[in-house]
Amino acid sequence: MIEKDKIIAISEYLIYKKEFAPGLLVGDLGWCAVLENSDIPNKENYIDNILEKTVAYLNQGKLHHNHDIHKGIGGLYFMISYLEKWDLFDQVDFITIENKVFSDYKFLLTQNNLDFLYGATGLCASLLQSNFKFAEVADLYIQTLWDLKIENQSLAVALPNKSVINYGIAHGICSIAAILCEFLNKGNTDPRINELLDNIGDTLLNLISTKTNDKIMVPTAVDRSGKIISTVEVFGWCTGRLCYGIMLFRIYSATGKTKFSYSATKLFEEALEIYHPAKLIFSKDNVKQIMEQLCFCHGMSSASLLFELAYEISGSSNFHRKSQELAEDIIDFFNRNEELYNIYSDNLSLLAGLSGITLSLSRNTSNKWRKLILL
């Protein structure tokens, strides 16, 4: 989506930028994935600049209080492993960081904190990227899920000290399913994995079992008693119709059970009918609104990618057309409003900023970056 000269300009800007945001999903680290996915000259130097600045934050103690992947050490560890840039840690003991991430991972599992952004599932994803103690990491995760399944009959549980149960990727069981699928991809043959995926798939099917106006009702939050507290339609990565649909497709691919693919297809087919985002109109007064509309977390850019992934699994050309339509609208919008690049240069995050938008539309390059967001 972005021309080489703009990637270079933003990367040069980051060298001299005074206020540096170190997070993986909310900060500047996500730009490393854009660079790694590009073919610009000297991209390694630009990547090293971002990573070195993040390491400097670590040395100053600014990340020591925060170990999640969202904006903490877990995110730095994830990106270092993703890029295989371990040699940057001359001044920091990488083994100490790795052991700290693993220690936090085990602690969060004891708390049943299975959140992706702030909990054990995110740290599990980062450990899988580095392949650190894979067998132990997987066994601890699977055992925790198995105990939860026995205790609650479901893996959909509220975060500690929270009253809301979420079901998406950012905070819910869809991220758990993605991790289990990754265990299978890495050759783990534990028979409990498929049973756990069945459990998650059935939980999602039960969640979307009600219809309203002949369409599937898609709750996005439920309280501890099982009462639905949000049915606001979300069409993006974090939660909602497309999020549940793509994970049901993945569970189908892992288990072969057609009930999951049937419901996934239905969710995407209905989305074709009801998802028509507002026309993108830029003004200096609606920058925040535009960023919300475009963002990867819950906006048009992730919707475009999810429709494309649904097309790859189902073969439905309608999903491909919708994906292309959304992508073309975003690209045309940026082409007509080049000042957006200046605005976004201070918001390069994967979830809310330019990195996620750019990568979601990079269809002819490597898909490796999707591991960072469990797709």
PEGI-V975773 format. One record per residue. N is the residue number from 0. RES is the residue in three letters. OMEGA is omega in whole degrees, -180 to 180 (none if undefined). Layout:
<<N:RES:OMEGA> <N:RES:OMEGA>>
This chain:
<<0:MET:-176> <1:ILE:177> <2:GLU:-175> <3:LYS:-176> <4:ASP:179> <5:LYS:176> <6:ILE:179> <7:ILE:-178> <8:ALA:180> <9:ILE:179> <10:SER:175> <11:GLU:179> <12:TYR:-179> <13:LEU:179> <14:ILE:-174> <15:TYR:-179> <16:LYS:-177> <17:LYS:180> <18:GLU:-175> <19:PHE:180> <20:ALA:-169> <21:PRO:-173> <22:GLY:176> <23:LEU:-174> <24:LEU:179> <25:VAL:-174> <26:GLY:-174> <27:ASP:-178> <28:LEU:-180> <29:GLY:180> <30:TRP:177> <31:CYS:-179> <32:ALA:175> <33:VAL:-180> <34:LEU:-179> <35:GLU:-178> <36:ASN:-177> <37:SER:176> <38:ASP:179> <39:ILE:178> <40:PRO:177> <41:ASN:-177> <42:LYS:180> <43:GLU:178> <44:ASN:179> <45:TYR:178> <46:ILE:-179> <47:ASP:178> <48:ASN:-179> <49:ILE:-178> <50:LEU:-180> <51:GLU:177> <52:LYS:179> <53:THR:177> <54:VAL:178> <55:ALA:176> <56:TYR:180> <57:LEU:-180> <58:ASN:179> <59:GLN:179> <60:GLY:-175> <61:LYS:178> <62:LEU:-172> <63:HIS:-178> <64:HIS:-171> <65:ASN:-174> <66:HIS:-180> <67:ASP:180> <68:ILE:-176> <69:HIS:180> <70:LYS:-178> <71:GLY:-178> <72:ILE:179> <73:GLY:178> <74:GLY:176> <75:LEU:179> <76:TYR:178> <77:PHE:-176> <78:MET:178> <79:ILE:-179> <80:SER:179> <81:TYR:-177> <82:LEU:-177> <83:GLU:-177> <84:LYS:-176> <85:TRP:-177> <86:ASP:179> <87:LEU:-173> <88:PHE:173> <89:ASP:-174> <90:GLN:180> <91:VAL:-179> <92:ASP:-177> <93:PHE:180> <94:ILE:178> <95:THR:178> <96:ILE:-179> <97:GLU:179> <98:ASN:178> <99:LYS:178> <100:VAL:-180> <101:PHE:178> <102:SER:178> <103:ASP:178> <104:TYR:-179> <105:LYS:179> <106:PHE:-179> <107:LEU:176> <108:LEU:179> <109:THR:178> <110:GLN:-175> <111:ASN:176> <112:ASN:-175> <113:LEU:180> <114:ASP:176> <115:PHE:-176> <116:LEU:-171> <117:TYR:-172> <118:GLY:-172> <119:ALA:-178> <120:THR:176> <121:GLY:178> <122:LEU:176> <123:CYS:179> <124:ALA:-180> <125:SER:178> <126:LEU:176> <127:LEU:179> <128:GLN:180> <129:SER:-177> <130:ASN:-179> <131:PHE:177> <132:LYS:-172> <133:PHE:-176> <134:ALA:-179> <135:GLU:178> <136:VAL:-179> <137:ALA:-177> <138:ASP:178> <139:LEU:-179> <140:TYR:-179> <141:ILE:-179> <142:GLN:178> <143:THR:179> <144:LEU:-179> <145:TRP:178> <146:ASP:177> <147:LEU:180> <148:LYS:180> <149:ILE:-176> <150:GLU:-171> <151:ASN:-175> <152:GLN:-179> <153:SER:177> <154:LEU:178> <155:ALA:-179> <156:VAL:179> <157:ALA:173> <158:LEU:176> <159:PRO:179> <160:ASN:177> <161:LYS:-179> <162:SER:-175> <163:VAL:174> <164:ILE:178> <165:ASN:-174> <166:TYR:-172> <167:GLY:180> <168:ILE:-176> <169:ALA:-174> <170:HIS:-171> <171:GLY:-171> <172:ILE:178> <173:CYS:178> <174:SER:177> <175:ILE:178> <176:ALA:-180> <177:ALA:178> <178:ILE:179> <179:LEU:177> <180:CYS:178> <181:GLU:174> <182:PHE:179> <183:LEU:180> <184:ASN:-179> <185:LYS:173> <186:GLY:178> <187:ASN:-175> <188:THR:179> <189:ASP:-176> <190:PRO:179> <191:ARG:-177> <192:ILE:-179> <193:ASN:177> <194:GLU:178> <195:LEU:176> <196:LEU:175> <197:ASP:-179> <198:ASN:179> <199:ILE:178> <200:GLY:179> <201:ASP:177> <202:THR:178> <203:LEU:178> <204:LEU:177> <205:ASN:-180> <206:LEU:-176> <207:ILE:-175> <208:SER:-178> <209:THR:177> <210:LYS:172> <211:THR:-176> <212:ASN:177> <213:ASP:177> <214:LYS:176> <215:ILE:173> <216:MET:-173> <217:VAL:177> <218:PRO:177> <219:THR:177> <220:ALA:-178> <221:VAL:178> <222:ASP:-174> <223:ARG:-180> <224:SER:-179> <225:GLY:179> <226:LYS:178> <227:ILE:-179> <228:ILE:175> <229:SER:174> <230:THR:178> <231:VAL:-178> <232:GLU:175> <233:VAL:-180> <234:PHE:-178> <235:GLY:-174> <236:TRP:-167> <237:CYS:-178> <238:THR:174> <239:GLY:-169> <240:ARG:-177> <241:LEU:177> <242:CYS:179> <243:TYR:-178> <244:GLY:-177> <245:ILE:179> <246:MET:175> <247:LEU:175> <248:PHE:-179> <249:ARG:177> <250:ILE:175> <251:TYR:-180> <252:SER:-179> <253:ALA:-173> <254:THR:-178> <255:GLY:-177> <256:LYS:-172> <257:THR:179> <258:LYS:180> <259:PHE:179> <260:SER:179> <261:TYR:-179> <262:SER:178> <263:ALA:179> <264:THR:-179> <265:LYS:179> <266:LEU:-180> <267:PHE:179> <268:GLU:177> <269:GLU:178> <270:ALA:177> <271:LEU:-177> <272:GLU:-169> <273:ILE:-178> <274:TYR:178> <275:HIS:-175> <276:PRO:180> <277:ALA:179> <278:LYS:-179> <279:LEU:179> <280:ILE:-175> <281:PHE:167> <282:SER:-179> <283:LYS:-180> <284:ASP:-176> <285:ASN:-178> <286:VAL:-179> <287:LYS:179> <288:GLN:179> <289:ILE:179> <290:MET:177> <291:GLU:-176> <292:GLN:-176> <293:LEU:-165> <294:CYS:179> <295:PHE:-176> <296:CYS:-176> <297:HIS:-175> <298:GLY:-173> <299:MET:-175> <300:SER:178> <301:SER:176> <302:ALA:179> <303:SER:180> <304:LEU:-178> <305:LEU:175> <306:PHE:180> <307:GLU:178> <308:LEU:177> <309:ALA:176> <310:TYR:-180> <311:GLU:-179> <312:ILE:-173> <313:SER:-177> <314:GLY:-178> <315:SER:-179> <316:SER:178> <317:ASN:178> <318:PHE:179> <319:HIS:180> <320:ARG:179> <321:LYS:178> <322:SER:-180> <323:GLN:180> <324:GLU:179> <325:LEU:180> <326:ALA:-179> <327:GLU:178> <328:ASP:-179> <329:ILE:-179> <330:ILE:179> <331:ASP:180> <332:PHE:178> <333:PHE:180> <334:ASN:-179> <335:ARG:-176> <336:ASN:-174> <337:GLU:177> <338:GLU:177> <339:LEU:-179> <340:TYR:177> <341:ASN:179> <342:ILE:-176> <343:TYR:180> <344:SER:176> <345:ASP:175> <346:ASN:-175> <347:LEU:-173> <348:SER:177> <349:LEU:-173> <350:LEU:-174> <351:ALA:-170> <352:GLY:-171> <353:LEU:-178> <354:SER:-180> <355:GLY:179> <356:ILE:-178> <357:THR:-177> <358:LEU:-178> <359:SER:-179> <360:LEU:-178> <361:SER:-170> <362:ARG:-175> <363:ASN:-180> <364:THR:-177> <365:SER:176> <366:ASN:-176> <367:LYS:-175> <368:TRP:-177> <369:ARG:177> <370:LYS:-179> <371:LEU:-180> <372:ILE:172> <373:LEU:174> <374:LEU:none>>
